[in-house]
Amino acid sequence: MAGKGRGIAAFTFNIDALGLTRGSMPESQHGPQPLFPQMEFKPVPLKAGEDEDYMLALKQEIRGRMKGLPFNIKPCSGRSDVEKYKEKYIRECQKIEDEEWTPDWNRLPKELMPQKKIIRKKKDPKKPRKISSKQQEDLLSKLNELEKKADKSDDENEKEEKKGDEEEEKKGDEEEEIEGDEFDEELEEENDYMNTYFEDGDEYGAGSDDNMDEATY
């Protein structure tokens, strides 16, 4: 919507839809903002003491020393004269040799501490000892004796095994014979018909009347 009237500006959208009123708009500022506004949270105060001062001085010493080393890349100077490449490093090396720097290694890691290389001598490999002919003969004789003893022990073991097998076979045969005799005795005891129950002088069928029917001549 365009505003009506002369010299009166109006919004082209409805402010009430945004939840704003004319009194809620921020006021216009006519001056510059403060350079350092007040902080809600103050920083933690620095520690003060001999230990902190020592650490600060050590840091400054290391930092200055590292800058003076030839490994530090410095910005190019605007000199017009020509300088040789090696002269720069020669001067810096001379400065380093003149000034010996020994830092406090208790405050630095052990990995940065320079160590001297210890050159260890290589041990000579052990040469095989030469064996004389007599020693060889002695060894061969000992080996032959051991072989003979082993053969004898094997023969003795075989003989003992054979004896043990024969004894077991004999025991098995004797047990079978004993079992056969016992079985026969049991059969005779069970069969009553094989026994005679007549006294001496008496015979089965003697004096019976079975032969009376036969003819007599």
SULCOR-V566812 format. One line per field, one symbol per residue. ss: DSSP state (~ for helix, > for strand, _ for the rest). phi: phi as a letter, one per 40 degrees, with the letter a starting at -180 (. if undefined). burial: # if it has 24 or more other C-alpha atoms within 12 Angstrom, else .. Layout:
# SULCOR-V566812
ss: ???
phi: ???
burial: ???
This chain:
# SULCOR-V566812
ss: _______________~~~_______________________________~~~~~~~~~~~~~~~~~~~________________~~~~~~~~~~~~~~______~~~__~~~____________________~~~~~~~~~~~~~~~~~~~~~~~~~~~~~~~~~~~~~~~~~~~~~~~~~~~~~~~~~~_~~~______________~~~~~____
phi: .ccbhbgbcbccbcccccgbbccccccccbbccccbccccbccccccbiccccccccccccccccccccccccbccccccccbcccccccccccccccbcbbcccccbccccccbcccccccccccccccbcccccccccccccccccccccccccccccccdccccccccccccccccccccccccccccccccbbbccgcbcgcgccccccccbb
burial: ....................................................................#....................................................................................................................................................
